[in-house]
Amino acid sequence: MKARVHIMLKNGVLDPQGDAVRHALGTLGFDGVEGVRQGKVIELDLAETDATKAQASVTEMCEKLLANTVIESYTVEIV
């Protein structure tokens, strides 16, 4: 079983990497990009076969290590 975790900065948290990408796109001629938010995706290969248990386990991983829940939000997708 696989899990995919999408992690993004929460709204209101400054995203300097996103701003740098937005600026670079503008210099390359891609006008009209008003904002960029950059995040990360983590894929996990799990031995668990029960989707409910896998969801709970990955959520716990996010809370303890994978995401900084003070400034980041995350979603877990079991695939």
PyMOL Python script that loads the backbone (N, CA, C, O; Angstrom):
from pymol import cmd

cmd.read_pdbstr("""\
ATOM      1  N   MET A   1       0.850  -1.165   0.000  1.00  0.00           N
ATOM      2  CA  MET A   1       0.000   0.000   0.000  1.00  0.00           C
ATOM      3  C   MET A   1       0.899   1.232   0.000  1.00  0.00           C
ATOM      4  O   MET A   1       1.964   1.247   0.618  1.00  0.00           O
ATOM      5  N   LYS A   2       0.445   2.261  -0.706  1.00  0.00           N
ATOM      6  CA  LYS A   2       1.207   3.502  -0.759  1.00  0.00           C
ATOM      7  C   LYS A   2       0.404   4.620  -0.110  1.00  0.00           C
ATOM      8  O   LYS A   2      -0.827   4.619  -0.122  1.00  0.00           O
ATOM      9  N   ALA A   3       1.130   5.563   0.450  1.00  0.00           N
ATOM     10  CA  ALA A   3       0.521   6.772   0.983  1.00  0.00           C
ATOM     11  C   ALA A   3       1.238   7.953   0.355  1.00  0.00           C
ATOM     12  O   ALA A   3       2.456   7.938   0.174  1.00  0.00           O
ATOM     13  N   ARG A   4       0.472   8.962   0.031  1.00  0.00           N
ATOM     14  CA  ARG A   4       1.029  10.194  -0.513  1.00  0.00           C
ATOM     15  C   ARG A   4       0.624  11.329   0.420  1.00  0.00           C
ATOM     16  O   ARG A   4      -0.560  11.531   0.689  1.00  0.00           O
ATOM     17  N   VAL A   5       1.607  12.061   0.905  1.00  0.00           N
ATOM     18  CA  VAL A   5       1.374  13.169   1.824  1.00  0.00           C
ATOM     19  C   VAL A   5       1.709  14.468   1.095  1.00  0.00           C
ATOM     20  O   VAL A   5       2.820  14.638   0.593  1.00  0.00           O
ATOM     21  N   HIS A   6       0.742  15.378   1.040  1.00  0.00           N
ATOM     22  CA  HIS A   6       0.938  16.700   0.441  1.00  0.00           C
ATOM     23  C   HIS A   6       1.063  17.704   1.586  1.00  0.00           C
ATOM     24  O   HIS A   6       0.168  17.818   2.423  1.00  0.00           O
ATOM     25  N   ILE A   7       2.173  18.425   1.613  1.00  0.00           N
ATOM     26  CA  ILE A   7       2.443  19.375   2.688  1.00  0.00           C
ATOM     27  C   ILE A   7       2.609  20.768   2.084  1.00  0.00           C
ATOM     28  O   ILE A   7       3.391  20.971   1.155  1.00  0.00           O
ATOM     29  N   MET A   8       1.857  21.721   2.632  1.00  0.00           N
ATOM     30  CA  MET A   8       1.920  23.106   2.164  1.00  0.00           C
ATOM     31  C   MET A   8       2.013  24.034   3.365  1.00  0.00           C
ATOM     32  O   MET A   8       1.549  23.708   4.458  1.00  0.00           O
ATOM     33  N   LEU A   9       2.620  25.197   3.146  1.00  0.00           N
ATOM     34  CA  LEU A   9       2.602  26.213   4.193  1.00  0.00           C
ATOM     35  C   LEU A   9       1.165  26.684   4.387  1.00  0.00           C
ATOM     36  O   LEU A   9       0.400  26.785   3.428  1.00  0.00           O
ATOM     37  N   LYS A  10       0.810  26.967   5.619  1.00  0.00           N
ATOM     38  CA  LYS A  10      -0.528  27.476   5.910  1.00  0.00           C
ATOM     39  C   LYS A  10      -0.692  28.873   5.315  1.00  0.00           C
ATOM     40  O   LYS A  10       0.279  29.604   5.117  1.00  0.00           O
ATOM     41  N   ASN A  11      -1.948  29.221   5.037  1.00  0.00           N
ATOM     42  CA  ASN A  11      -2.241  30.569   4.559  1.00  0.00           C
ATOM     43  C   ASN A  11      -1.763  31.573   5.600  1.00  0.00           C
ATOM     44  O   ASN A  11      -1.943  31.362   6.799  1.00  0.00           O
ATOM     45  N   GLY A  12      -1.159  32.656   5.146  1.00  0.00           N
ATOM     46  CA  GLY A  12      -0.653  33.671   6.053  1.00  0.00           C
ATOM     47  C   GLY A  12       0.811  33.499   6.397  1.00  0.00           C
ATOM     48  O   GLY A  12       1.436  34.421   6.922  1.00  0.00           O
ATOM     49  N   VAL A  13       1.373  32.324   6.108  1.00  0.00           N
ATOM     50  CA  VAL A  13       2.797  32.094   6.360  1.00  0.00           C
ATOM     51  C   VAL A  13       3.556  32.510   5.101  1.00  0.00           C
ATOM     52  O   VAL A  13       3.229  32.066   4.001  1.00  0.00           O
ATOM     53  N   LEU A  14       4.561  33.354   5.260  1.00  0.00           N
ATOM     54  CA  LEU A  14       5.340  33.813   4.119  1.00  0.00           C
ATOM     55  C   LEU A  14       6.031  32.636   3.434  1.00  0.00           C
ATOM     56  O   LEU A  14       6.526  31.720   4.089  1.00  0.00           O
ATOM     57  N   ASP A  15       6.053  32.681   2.095  1.00  0.00           N
ATOM     58  CA  ASP A  15       6.647  31.613   1.299  1.00  0.00           C
ATOM     59  C   ASP A  15       7.724  32.208   0.391  1.00  0.00           C
ATOM     60  O   ASP A  15       7.449  32.499  -0.773  1.00  0.00           O
ATOM     61  N   PRO A  16       8.956  32.395   0.905  1.00  0.00           N
ATOM     62  CA  PRO A  16      10.006  33.016   0.097  1.00  0.00           C
ATOM     63  C   PRO A  16      10.366  32.203  -1.146  1.00  0.00           C
ATOM     64  O   PRO A  16      10.706  32.781  -2.179  1.00  0.00           O
ATOM     65  N   GLN A  17      10.295  30.872  -1.064  1.00  0.00           N
ATOM     66  CA  GLN A  17      10.589  30.060  -2.244  1.00  0.00           C
ATOM     67  C   GLN A  17       9.529  30.285  -3.314  1.00  0.00           C
ATOM     68  O   GLN A  17       9.852  30.408  -4.496  1.00  0.00           O
ATOM     69  N   GLY A  18       8.281  30.338  -2.907  1.00  0.00           N
ATOM     70  CA  GLY A  18       7.204  30.610  -3.847  1.00  0.00           C
ATOM     71  C   GLY A  18       7.378  31.968  -4.507  1.00  0.00           C
ATOM     72  O   GLY A  18       7.178  32.106  -5.714  1.00  0.00           O
ATOM     73  N   ASP A  19       7.751  32.978  -3.715  1.00  0.00           N
ATOM     74  CA  ASP A  19       7.978  34.316  -4.266  1.00  0.00           C
ATOM     75  C   ASP A  19       9.136  34.315  -5.269  1.00  0.00           C
ATOM     76  O   ASP A  19       9.067  34.986  -6.299  1.00  0.00           O
ATOM     77  N   ALA A  20      10.193  33.565  -4.971  1.00  0.00           N
ATOM     78  CA  ALA A  20      11.333  33.480  -5.887  1.00  0.00           C
ATOM     79  C   ALA A  20      10.912  32.828  -7.205  1.00  0.00           C
ATOM     80  O   ALA A  20      11.330  33.272  -8.275  1.00  0.00           O
ATOM     81  N   VAL A  21      10.095  31.787  -7.136  1.00  0.00           N
ATOM     82  CA  VAL A  21       9.610  31.119  -8.348  1.00  0.00           C
ATOM     83  C   VAL A  21       8.724  32.073  -9.149  1.00  0.00           C
ATOM     84  O   VAL A  21       8.853  32.160 -10.370  1.00  0.00           O
ATOM     85  N   ARG A  22       7.829  32.785  -8.470  1.00  0.00           N
ATOM     86  CA  ARG A  22       6.950  33.745  -9.150  1.00  0.00           C
ATOM     87  C   ARG A  22       7.777  34.802  -9.869  1.00  0.00           C
ATOM     88  O   ARG A  22       7.499  35.137 -11.021  1.00  0.00           O
ATOM     89  N   HIS A  23       8.796  35.328  -9.188  1.00  0.00           N
ATOM     90  CA  HIS A  23       9.659  36.338  -9.788  1.00  0.00           C
ATOM     91  C   HIS A  23      10.394  35.764 -10.996  1.00  0.00           C
ATOM     92  O   HIS A  23      10.455  36.412 -12.041  1.00  0.00           O
ATOM     93  N   ALA A  24      10.948  34.568 -10.872  1.00  0.00           N
ATOM     94  CA  ALA A  24      11.684  33.942 -11.975  1.00  0.00           C
ATOM     95  C   ALA A  24      10.768  33.693 -13.175  1.00  0.00           C
ATOM     96  O   ALA A  24      11.187  33.873 -14.318  1.00  0.00           O
ATOM     97  N   LEU A  25       9.541  33.287 -12.931  1.00  0.00           N
ATOM     98  CA  LEU A  25       8.599  33.086 -14.030  1.00  0.00           C
ATOM     99  C   LEU A  25       8.340  34.393 -14.765  1.00  0.00           C
ATOM    100  O   LEU A  25       8.250  34.417 -15.992  1.00  0.00           O
ATOM    101  N   GLY A  26       8.221  35.484 -14.004  1.00  0.00           N
ATOM    102  CA  GLY A  26       8.027  36.789 -14.620  1.00  0.00           C
ATOM    103  C   GLY A  26       9.194  37.193 -15.497  1.00  0.00           C
ATOM    104  O   GLY A  26       8.995  37.733 -16.586  1.00  0.00           O
ATOM    105  N   THR A  27      10.420  36.936 -15.034  1.00  0.00           N
ATOM    106  CA  THR A  27      11.590  37.298 -15.829  1.00  0.00           C
ATOM    107  C   THR A  27      11.729  36.430 -17.077  1.00  0.00           C
ATOM    108  O   THR A  27      12.396  36.818 -18.036  1.00  0.00           O
ATOM    109  N   LEU A  28      11.103  35.263 -17.064  1.00  0.00           N
ATOM    110  CA  LEU A  28      11.115  34.386 -18.240  1.00  0.00           C
ATOM    111  C   LEU A  28       9.967  34.702 -19.204  1.00  0.00           C
ATOM    112  O   LEU A  28       9.793  34.025 -20.217  1.00  0.00           O
ATOM    113  N   GLY A  29       9.202  35.720 -18.880  1.00  0.00           N
ATOM    114  CA  GLY A  29       8.130  36.132 -19.777  1.00  0.00           C
ATOM    115  C   GLY A  29       6.765  35.562 -19.456  1.00  0.00           C
ATOM    116  O   GLY A  29       5.819  35.759 -20.218  1.00  0.00           O
ATOM    117  N   PHE A  30       6.648  34.867 -18.356  1.00  0.00           N
ATOM    118  CA  PHE A  30       5.351  34.309 -17.955  1.00  0.00           C
ATOM    119  C   PHE A  30       4.626  35.322 -17.074  1.00  0.00           C
ATOM    120  O   PHE A  30       4.583  35.194 -15.850  1.00  0.00           O
ATOM    121  N   ASP A  31       4.062  36.322 -17.724  1.00  0.00           N
ATOM    122  CA  ASP A  31       3.325  37.355 -17.002  1.00  0.00           C
ATOM    123  C   ASP A  31       1.973  36.792 -16.572  1.00  0.00           C
ATOM    124  O   ASP A  31       1.484  35.828 -17.160  1.00  0.00           O
ATOM    125  N   GLY A  32       1.387  37.376 -15.577  1.00  0.00           N
ATOM    126  CA  GLY A  32       0.066  36.955 -15.141  1.00  0.00           C
ATOM    127  C   GLY A  32       0.077  35.954 -14.007  1.00  0.00           C
ATOM    128  O   GLY A  32      -0.984  35.588 -13.501  1.00  0.00           O
ATOM    129  N   VAL A  33       1.253  35.501 -13.593  1.00  0.00           N
ATOM    130  CA  VAL A  33       1.323  34.625 -12.420  1.00  0.00           C
ATOM    131  C   VAL A  33       1.371  35.541 -11.210  1.00  0.00           C
ATOM    132  O   VAL A  33       2.380  36.199 -10.956  1.00  0.00           O
ATOM    133  N   GLU A  34       0.291  35.579 -10.477  1.00  0.00           N
ATOM    134  CA  GLU A  34       0.180  36.525  -9.362  1.00  0.00           C
ATOM    135  C   GLU A  34       0.684  35.974  -8.040  1.00  0.00           C
ATOM    136  O   GLU A  34       0.994  36.740  -7.127  1.00  0.00           O
ATOM    137  N   GLY A  35       0.770  34.669  -7.928  1.00  0.00           N
ATOM    138  CA  GLY A  35       1.253  34.084  -6.684  1.00  0.00           C
ATOM    139  C   GLY A  35       1.650  32.634  -6.873  1.00  0.00           C
ATOM    140  O   GLY A  35       1.066  31.920  -7.688  1.00  0.00           O
ATOM    141  N   VAL A  36       2.643  32.206  -6.119  1.00  0.00           N
ATOM    142  CA  VAL A  36       3.100  30.813  -6.141  1.00  0.00           C
ATOM    143  C   VAL A  36       3.278  30.372  -4.702  1.00  0.00           C
ATOM    144  O   VAL A  36       3.889  31.079  -3.900  1.00  0.00           O
ATOM    145  N   ARG A  37       2.751  29.218  -4.379  1.00  0.00           N
ATOM    146  CA  ARG A  37       2.989  28.584  -3.081  1.00  0.00           C
ATOM    147  C   ARG A  37       3.701  27.274  -3.368  1.00  0.00           C
ATOM    148  O   ARG A  37       3.235  26.478  -4.183  1.00  0.00           O
ATOM    149  N   GLN A  38       4.812  27.048  -2.713  1.00  0.00           N
ATOM    150  CA  GLN A  38       5.583  25.830  -2.935  1.00  0.00           C
ATOM    151  C   GLN A  38       5.393  24.896  -1.760  1.00  0.00           C
ATOM    152  O   GLN A  38       5.397  25.323  -0.605  1.00  0.00           O
ATOM    153  N   GLY A  39       5.227  23.626  -2.057  1.00  0.00           N
ATOM    154  CA  GLY A  39       5.064  22.624  -1.014  1.00  0.00           C
ATOM    155  C   GLY A  39       5.925  21.410  -1.306  1.00  0.00           C
ATOM    156  O   GLY A  39       6.881  21.478  -2.078  1.00  0.00           O
ATOM    157  N   LYS A  40       5.571  20.305  -0.681  1.00  0.00           N
ATOM    158  CA  LYS A  40       6.312  19.068  -0.932  1.00  0.00           C
ATOM    159  C   LYS A  40       5.347  17.892  -0.898  1.00  0.00           C
ATOM    160  O   LYS A  40       4.283  17.942  -0.282  1.00  0.00           O
ATOM    161  N   VAL A  41       5.758  16.841  -1.579  1.00  0.00           N
ATOM    162  CA  VAL A  41       4.992  15.591  -1.607  1.00  0.00           C
ATOM    163  C   VAL A  41       5.920  14.493  -1.115  1.00  0.00           C
ATOM    164  O   VAL A  41       7.059  14.380  -1.568  1.00  0.00           O
ATOM    165  N   ILE A  42       5.431  13.692  -0.191  1.00  0.00           N
ATOM    166  CA  ILE A  42       6.197  12.558   0.330  1.00  0.00           C
ATOM    167  C   ILE A  42       5.402  11.297   0.027  1.00  0.00           C
ATOM    168  O   ILE A  42       4.228  11.202   0.385  1.00  0.00           O
ATOM    169  N   GLU A  43       6.033  10.327  -0.630  1.00  0.00           N
ATOM    170  CA  GLU A  43       5.389   9.042  -0.895  1.00  0.00           C
ATOM    171  C   GLU A  43       5.979   7.992   0.031  1.00  0.00           C
ATOM    172  O   GLU A  43       7.197   7.897   0.186  1.00  0.00           O
ATOM    173  N   LEU A  44       5.120   7.221   0.633  1.00  0.00           N
ATOM    174  CA  LEU A  44       5.536   6.173   1.558  1.00  0.00           C
ATOM    175  C   LEU A  44       5.043   4.832   1.054  1.00  0.00           C
ATOM    176  O   LEU A  44       3.882   4.707   0.663  1.00  0.00           O
ATOM    177  N   ASP A  45       5.900   3.831   1.057  1.00  0.00           N
ATOM    178  CA  ASP A  45       5.497   2.459   0.786  1.00  0.00           C
ATOM    179  C   ASP A  45       5.258   1.792   2.130  1.00  0.00           C
ATOM    180  O   ASP A  45       6.156   1.710   2.967  1.00  0.00           O
ATOM    181  N   LEU A  46       4.038   1.318   2.322  1.00  0.00           N
ATOM    182  CA  LEU A  46       3.647   0.767   3.618  1.00  0.00           C
ATOM    183  C   LEU A  46       3.390  -0.733   3.535  1.00  0.00           C
ATOM    184  O   LEU A  46       2.900  -1.233   2.522  1.00  0.00           O
ATOM    185  N   ALA A  47       3.722  -1.441   4.602  1.00  0.00           N
ATOM    186  CA  ALA A  47       3.424  -2.865   4.683  1.00  0.00           C
ATOM    187  C   ALA A  47       1.963  -3.102   5.068  1.00  0.00           C
ATOM    188  O   ALA A  47       1.417  -4.181   4.838  1.00  0.00           O
ATOM    189  N   GLU A  48       1.342  -2.087   5.653  1.00  0.00           N
ATOM    190  CA  GLU A  48      -0.047  -2.187   6.113  1.00  0.00           C
ATOM    191  C   GLU A  48      -0.989  -2.478   4.940  1.00  0.00           C
ATOM    192  O   GLU A  48      -0.823  -1.929   3.851  1.00  0.00           O
ATOM    193  N   THR A  49      -1.976  -3.345   5.172  1.00  0.00           N
ATOM    194  CA  THR A  49      -2.949  -3.671   4.120  1.00  0.00           C
ATOM    195  C   THR A  49      -4.327  -3.098   4.407  1.00  0.00           C
ATOM    196  O   THR A  49      -5.193  -3.117   3.532  1.00  0.00           O
ATOM    197  N   ASP A  50      -4.547  -2.591   5.604  1.00  0.00           N
ATOM    198  CA  ASP A  50      -5.828  -1.988   5.969  1.00  0.00           C
ATOM    199  C   ASP A  50      -5.724  -0.469   5.776  1.00  0.00           C
ATOM    200  O   ASP A  50      -4.900   0.190   6.409  1.00  0.00           O
ATOM    201  N   ALA A  51      -6.566   0.071   4.898  1.00  0.00           N
ATOM    202  CA  ALA A  51      -6.489   1.490   4.557  1.00  0.00           C
ATOM    203  C   ALA A  51      -6.745   2.391   5.760  1.00  0.00           C
ATOM    204  O   ALA A  51      -6.103   3.433   5.895  1.00  0.00           O
ATOM    205  N   THR A  52      -7.666   2.010   6.631  1.00  0.00           N
ATOM    206  CA  THR A  52      -7.977   2.824   7.808  1.00  0.00           C
ATOM    207  C   THR A  52      -6.784   2.887   8.751  1.00  0.00           C
ATOM    208  O   THR A  52      -6.455   3.953   9.271  1.00  0.00           O
ATOM    209  N   LYS A  53      -6.136   1.748   8.973  1.00  0.00           N
ATOM    210  CA  LYS A  53      -4.946   1.723   9.826  1.00  0.00           C
ATOM    211  C   LYS A  53      -3.790   2.492   9.186  1.00  0.00           C
ATOM    212  O   LYS A  53      -3.040   3.185   9.873  1.00  0.00           O
ATOM    213  N   ALA A  54      -3.655   2.364   7.874  1.00  0.00           N
ATOM    214  CA  ALA A  54      -2.597   3.090   7.172  1.00  0.00           C
ATOM    215  C   ALA A  54      -2.813   4.595   7.295  1.00  0.00           C
ATOM    216  O   ALA A  54      -1.867   5.342   7.550  1.00  0.00           O
ATOM    217  N   GLN A  55      -4.051   5.039   7.116  1.00  0.00           N
ATOM    218  CA  GLN A  55      -4.380   6.465   7.245  1.00  0.00           C
ATOM    219  C   GLN A  55      -4.009   6.972   8.637  1.00  0.00           C
ATOM    220  O   GLN A  55      -3.397   8.031   8.773  1.00  0.00           O
ATOM    221  N   ALA A  56      -4.378   6.221   9.661  1.00  0.00           N
ATOM    222  CA  ALA A  56      -4.083   6.624  11.038  1.00  0.00           C
ATOM    223  C   ALA A  56      -2.578   6.660  11.295  1.00  0.00           C
ATOM    224  O   ALA A  56      -2.079   7.573  11.953  1.00  0.00           O
ATOM    225  N   SER A  57      -1.864   5.676  10.779  1.00  0.00           N
ATOM    226  CA  SER A  57      -0.422   5.606  10.989  1.00  0.00           C
ATOM    227  C   SER A  57       0.293   6.770  10.300  1.00  0.00           C
ATOM    228  O   SER A  57       1.180   7.389  10.889  1.00  0.00           O
ATOM    229  N   VAL A  58      -0.086   7.066   9.065  1.00  0.00           N
ATOM    230  CA  VAL A  58       0.566   8.149   8.333  1.00  0.00           C
ATOM    231  C   VAL A  58       0.208   9.506   8.958  1.00  0.00           C
ATOM    232  O   VAL A  58       1.046  10.406   9.005  1.00  0.00           O
ATOM    233  N   THR A  59      -1.008   9.649   9.427  1.00  0.00           N
ATOM    234  CA  THR A  59      -1.386  10.879  10.118  1.00  0.00           C
ATOM    235  C   THR A  59      -0.507  11.085  11.344  1.00  0.00           C
ATOM    236  O   THR A  59      -0.053  12.200  11.605  1.00  0.00           O
ATOM    237  N   GLU A  60      -0.269  10.036  12.083  1.00  0.00           N
ATOM    238  CA  GLU A  60       0.609  10.134  13.254  1.00  0.00           C
ATOM    239  C   GLU A  60       2.037  10.497  12.843  1.00  0.00           C
ATOM    240  O   GLU A  60       2.699  11.281  13.523  1.00  0.00           O
ATOM    241  N   MET A  61       2.514   9.922  11.724  1.00  0.00           N
ATOM    242  CA  MET A  61       3.845  10.264  11.213  1.00  0.00           C
ATOM    243  C   MET A  61       3.931  11.756  10.892  1.00  0.00           C
ATOM    244  O   MET A  61       4.928  12.412  11.192  1.00  0.00           O
ATOM    245  N   CYS A  62       2.876  12.275  10.282  1.00  0.00           N
ATOM    246  CA  CYS A  62       2.846  13.699   9.931  1.00  0.00           C
ATOM    247  C   CYS A  62       2.884  14.573  11.175  1.00  0.00           C
ATOM    248  O   CYS A  62       3.619  15.559  11.230  1.00  0.00           O
ATOM    249  N   GLU A  63       2.093  14.208  12.165  1.00  0.00           N
ATOM    250  CA  GLU A  63       2.023  14.993  13.394  1.00  0.00           C
ATOM    251  C   GLU A  63       3.343  14.984  14.152  1.00  0.00           C
ATOM    252  O   GLU A  63       3.693  15.972  14.797  1.00  0.00           O
ATOM    253  N   LYS A  64       4.084  13.868  14.080  1.00  0.00           N
ATOM    254  CA  LYS A  64       5.313  13.735  14.855  1.00  0.00           C
ATOM    255  C   LYS A  64       6.582  14.136  14.108  1.00  0.00           C
ATOM    256  O   LYS A  64       7.561  14.543  14.734  1.00  0.00           O
ATOM    257  N   LEU A  65       6.578  14.025  12.744  1.00  0.00           N
ATOM    258  CA  LEU A  65       7.835  14.250  12.035  1.00  0.00           C
ATOM    259  C   LEU A  65       7.686  14.931  10.678  1.00  0.00           C
ATOM    260  O   LEU A  65       8.390  15.902  10.398  1.00  0.00           O
ATOM    261  N   LEU A  66       6.800  14.450   9.847  1.00  0.00           N
ATOM    262  CA  LEU A  66       6.813  14.853   8.440  1.00  0.00           C
ATOM    263  C   LEU A  66       6.389  16.299   8.203  1.00  0.00           C
ATOM    264  O   LEU A  66       6.894  16.943   7.284  1.00  0.00           O
ATOM    265  N   ALA A  67       5.481  16.815   9.008  1.00  0.00           N
ATOM    266  CA  ALA A  67       5.000  18.188   8.821  1.00  0.00           C
ATOM    267  C   ALA A  67       5.232  18.988  10.099  1.00  0.00           C
ATOM    268  O   ALA A  67       5.113  18.468  11.208  1.00  0.00           O
ATOM    269  N   ASN A  68       5.561  20.247   9.917  1.00  0.00           N
ATOM    270  CA  ASN A  68       5.641  21.169  11.041  1.00  0.00           C
ATOM    271  C   ASN A  68       4.248  21.785  11.164  1.00  0.00           C
ATOM    272  O   ASN A  68       3.937  22.763  10.484  1.00  0.00           O
ATOM    273  N   THR A  69       3.418  21.218  12.024  1.00  0.00           N
ATOM    274  CA  THR A  69       2.009  21.592  12.071  1.00  0.00           C
ATOM    275  C   THR A  69       1.759  23.010  12.577  1.00  0.00           C
ATOM    276  O   THR A  69       0.627  23.490  12.533  1.00  0.00           O
ATOM    277  N   VAL A  70       2.793  23.675  13.051  1.00  0.00           N
ATOM    278  CA  VAL A  70       2.640  25.072  13.450  1.00  0.00           C
ATOM    279  C   VAL A  70       2.481  25.946  12.206  1.00  0.00           C
ATOM    280  O   VAL A  70       1.668  26.870  12.196  1.00  0.00           O
ATOM    281  N   ILE A  71       3.253  25.657  11.159  1.00  0.00           N
ATOM    282  CA  ILE A  71       3.231  26.496   9.960  1.00  0.00           C
ATOM    283  C   ILE A  71       2.783  25.755   8.697  1.00  0.00           C
ATOM    284  O   ILE A  71       2.590  26.380   7.655  1.00  0.00           O
ATOM    285  N   GLU A  72       2.618  24.441   8.777  1.00  0.00           N
ATOM    286  CA  GLU A  72       2.267  23.664   7.590  1.00  0.00           C
ATOM    287  C   GLU A  72       0.959  22.900   7.805  1.00  0.00           C
ATOM    288  O   GLU A  72       0.632  22.494   8.920  1.00  0.00           O
ATOM    289  N   SER A  73       0.228  22.718   6.716  1.00  0.00           N
ATOM    290  CA  SER A  73      -0.928  21.833   6.726  1.00  0.00           C
ATOM    291  C   SER A  73      -0.600  20.655   5.811  1.00  0.00           C
ATOM    292  O   SER A  73       0.293  20.749   4.968  1.00  0.00           O
ATOM    293  N   TYR A  74      -1.309  19.568   5.977  1.00  0.00           N
ATOM    294  CA  TYR A  74      -1.028  18.384   5.170  1.00  0.00           C
ATOM    295  C   TYR A  74      -2.310  17.633   4.878  1.00  0.00           C
ATOM    296  O   TYR A  74      -3.298  17.737   5.604  1.00  0.00           O
ATOM    297  N   THR A  75      -2.266  16.873   3.795  1.00  0.00           N
ATOM    298  CA  THR A  75      -3.330  15.936   3.474  1.00  0.00           C
ATOM    299  C   THR A  75      -2.692  14.590   3.217  1.00  0.00           C
ATOM    300  O   THR A  75      -1.583  14.513   2.688  1.00  0.00           O
ATOM    301  N   VAL A  76      -3.385  13.531   3.587  1.00  0.00           N
ATOM    302  CA  VAL A  76      -2.893  12.170   3.396  1.00  0.00           C
ATOM    303  C   VAL A  76      -3.797  11.478   2.389  1.00  0.00           C
ATOM    304  O   VAL A  76      -5.022  11.510   2.504  1.00  0.00           O
ATOM    305  N   GLU A  77      -3.181  10.865   1.421  1.00  0.00           N
ATOM    306  CA  GLU A  77      -3.898  10.128   0.386  1.00  0.00           C
ATOM    307  C   GLU A  77      -3.386   8.688   0.397  1.00  0.00           C
ATOM    308  O   GLU A  77      -2.193   8.455   0.206  1.00  0.00           O
ATOM    309  N   ILE A  78      -4.258   7.742   0.615  1.00  0.00           N
ATOM    310  CA  ILE A  78      -3.882   6.328   0.581  1.00  0.00           C
ATOM    311  C   ILE A  78      -4.210   5.809  -0.814  1.00  0.00           C
ATOM    312  O   ILE A  78      -5.351   5.885  -1.270  1.00  0.00           O
ATOM    313  N   VAL A  79      -3.191   5.282  -1.481  1.00  0.00           N
ATOM    314  CA  VAL A  79      -3.381   4.806  -2.865  1.00  0.00           C
ATOM    315  C   VAL A  79      -2.972   3.358  -3.008  1.00  0.00           C
ATOM    316  O   VAL A  79      -3.065   2.795  -4.099  1.00  0.00           O
TER     317      VAL A  79
END
""", "prot")
cmd.dss("prot")
cmd.show_as("cartoon", "prot")
cmd.util.cbc("prot")
cmd.orient("prot")
